[in-house]
Amino acid sequence: MTTSHLTELLSYMQQHGGVEANRQASFISAYFENTDPDETAARGPATLYAIANAHWRLLDTPHAARNAMLRVFNPTLAEDGFVSEHS
């Protein structure tokens, strides 16, 4: 991910992330750190934020330390903020 795309994404997150935005900043930066710049440019900040936020919500769900967390789903625009042809 390029610096300009990350800046745009973090700005979007601050505007739309609500109270979690400050907690999510370093997570989202790390999440997309090695992502192909062409991939992030094609998706845009709203979709990138929705994708990272879906994983954030999974990680932020209370669970026992020794239990793995796994969620298989078909994202919808209404529920998840993005759509994908893949589960």
Buried (B, 14 or more C-beta within 10 A) or exposed (E): BEEEBBEBBBEBBEEBBEEBBEEBBEBBBEBBEEBEBEEBBEBBBEBBBBBBBBBBEEEEEEEEEEEEEEEEEEBEEEEBBBEEEEE
